[in-house]
Amino acid sequence: MYYILAKPVKSKVISGFIEYGIFYGILITFKIHCGIVISY
């Protein structure tokens, strides 16, 4: 989805958001597996 919306000029910015999203997703998944419920 991000790759479709990404433009050549903003490719580095978009890729940065993707990397942060993956990292954040891994942290959330790890916390869920540890039995920690996160409420926003």
Distance bins in CASP14 RR format, pairs under 12 A and 6 or more apart:
PFRMAT RR
TARGET T0000
AUTHOR 0000-0000-0000
RMODE 2
METHOD distances of the structure
MODEL  1
1 14 0 0 0 0 0 1 0 0 0 0 0
1 17 0 0 0 0 0 1 0 0 0 0 0
1 18 0 0 0 0 1 0 0 0 0 0 0
1 21 0 0 0 0 0 1 0 0 0 0 0
2 10 0 0 0 0 0 1 0 0 0 0 0
2 11 0 0 0 0 0 1 0 0 0 0 0
2 13 0 0 0 0 0 1 0 0 0 0 0
2 14 1 0 1 0 0 0 0 0 0 0 0
2 15 0 0 0 0 1 0 0 0 0 0 0
2 16 0 0 0 0 1 0 0 0 0 0 0
2 17 1 0 0 1 0 0 0 0 0 0 0
2 18 1 0 1 0 0 0 0 0 0 0 0
2 19 0 0 0 0 0 1 0 0 0 0 0
2 20 0 0 0 0 0 1 0 0 0 0 0
2 21 0 0 0 0 1 0 0 0 0 0 0
2 22 0 0 0 0 0 1 0 0 0 0 0
3 10 0 0 0 0 0 1 0 0 0 0 0
3 11 0 0 0 0 1 0 0 0 0 0 0
3 14 1 0 0 1 0 0 0 0 0 0 0
3 15 0 0 0 0 1 0 0 0 0 0 0
3 17 0 0 0 0 0 1 0 0 0 0 0
3 18 0 0 0 0 1 0 0 0 0 0 0
4 14 0 0 0 0 0 1 0 0 0 0 0
5 11 0 0 0 0 0 1 0 0 0 0 0
5 13 0 0 0 0 0 1 0 0 0 0 0
5 14 1 0 0 1 0 0 0 0 0 0 0
5 17 0 0 0 0 0 1 0 0 0 0 0
5 18 0 0 0 0 0 1 0 0 0 0 0
6 12 0 0 0 0 1 0 0 0 0 0 0
6 13 0 0 0 0 1 0 0 0 0 0 0
6 14 1 0 1 0 0 0 0 0 0 0 0
6 15 1 0 0 1 0 0 0 0 0 0 0
6 16 0 0 0 0 0 1 0 0 0 0 0
6 17 0 0 0 0 1 0 0 0 0 0 0
6 18 0 0 0 0 1 0 0 0 0 0 0
7 13 0 0 0 0 1 0 0 0 0 0 0
7 14 1 0 0 1 0 0 0 0 0 0 0
7 15 0 0 0 0 0 1 0 0 0 0 0
8 14 0 0 0 0 0 1 0 0 0 0 0
8 15 0 0 0 0 0 1 0 0 0 0 0
10 16 0 0 0 0 0 1 0 0 0 0 0
10 17 0 0 0 0 1 0 0 0 0 0 0
10 18 0 0 0 0 0 1 0 0 0 0 0
11 17 0 0 0 0 0 1 0 0 0 0 0
11 18 0 0 0 0 0 1 0 0 0 0 0
12 18 0 0 0 0 0 1 0 0 0 0 0
12 19 0 0 0 0 0 1 0 0 0 0 0
13 19 0 0 0 0 0 1 0 0 0 0 0
13 20 0 0 0 0 0 1 0 0 0 0 0
14 20 0 0 0 0 0 1 0 0 0 0 0
14 21 0 0 0 0 0 1 0 0 0 0 0
15 21 0 0 0 0 0 1 0 0 0 0 0
15 22 0 0 0 0 0 1 0 0 0 0 0
16 22 0 0 0 0 1 0 0 0 0 0 0
16 23 0 0 0 0 1 0 0 0 0 0 0
16 24 0 0 0 0 0 1 0 0 0 0 0
17 23 0 0 0 0 0 1 0 0 0 0 0
17 24 0 0 0 0 0 1 0 0 0 0 0
18 24 0 0 0 0 0 1 0 0 0 0 0
18 25 0 0 0 0 0 1 0 0 0 0 0
19 25 0 0 0 0 0 1 0 0 0 0 0
19 26 0 0 0 0 0 1 0 0 0 0 0
20 26 0 0 0 0 0 1 0 0 0 0 0
20 27 0 0 0 0 0 1 0 0 0 0 0
21 27 0 0 0 0 1 0 0 0 0 0 0
21 28 0 0 0 0 1 0 0 0 0 0 0
21 29 0 0 0 0 0 1 0 0 0 0 0
22 28 0 0 0 0 0 1 0 0 0 0 0
22 29 0 0 0 0 0 1 0 0 0 0 0
23 29 0 0 0 0 0 1 0 0 0 0 0
23 30 0 0 0 0 0 1 0 0 0 0 0
24 30 0 0 0 0 0 1 0 0 0 0 0
24 31 0 0 0 0 0 1 0 0 0 0 0
24 38 0 0 0 0 0 1 0 0 0 0 0
25 31 0 0 0 0 1 0 0 0 0 0 0
25 32 0 0 0 0 1 0 0 0 0 0 0
25 33 0 0 0 0 0 1 0 0 0 0 0
25 38 0 0 0 0 0 1 0 0 0 0 0
26 32 0 0 0 0 0 1 0 0 0 0 0
26 33 0 0 0 0 0 1 0 0 0 0 0
27 33 0 0 0 0 0 1 0 0 0 0 0
27 34 0 0 0 0 0 1 0 0 0 0 0
27 36 0 0 0 0 0 1 0 0 0 0 0
27 38 0 0 0 0 1 0 0 0 0 0 0
28 34 0 0 0 0 0 1 0 0 0 0 0
28 35 0 0 0 0 0 1 0 0 0 0 0
28 36 0 0 0 0 1 0 0 0 0 0 0
28 37 0 0 0 0 0 1 0 0 0 0 0
28 38 1 0 0 1 0 0 0 0 0 0 0
28 40 0 0 0 0 0 1 0 0 0 0 0
29 35 0 0 0 0 0 1 0 0 0 0 0
29 36 0 0 0 0 0 1 0 0 0 0 0
29 38 0 0 0 0 0 1 0 0 0 0 0
30 36 0 0 0 0 1 0 0 0 0 0 0
30 38 0 0 0 0 0 1 0 0 0 0 0
31 37 0 0 0 0 1 0 0 0 0 0 0
31 38 1 0 0 1 0 0 0 0 0 0 0
31 39 0 0 0 0 0 1 0 0 0 0 0
32 38 1 0 0 1 0 0 0 0 0 0 0
END
